[in-house]
Amino acid sequence: MKQTETKIIPKAENADKGFHYTVTEEQIREHQKRSVKEIFEWLEKTNKFIYAIQTPEERERMKRAKNT
């Protein structure tokens, strides 16, 4: 079975938009103090949060994007 290639194209409403977040030196130092376990727990919580707020269409779009 031949897999068809799916090209991920940004949504029109997101055109010319971006995401910007500033991190201070203090925040970086605090992050560096965290254990690997704490970082993975944070990642897991963040992943669950993102999944909870996504629509089914957004989830499918992310699934396709990760498999390309």
PyMOL commands that set and color helices and strands:
alter all, ss='L'
color gray80, all
select helices_A, chain A and resi 12-14+25-32+36-53+56-66
alter helices_A, ss='H'
color red, helices_A
deselect
rebuild
show_as cartoon
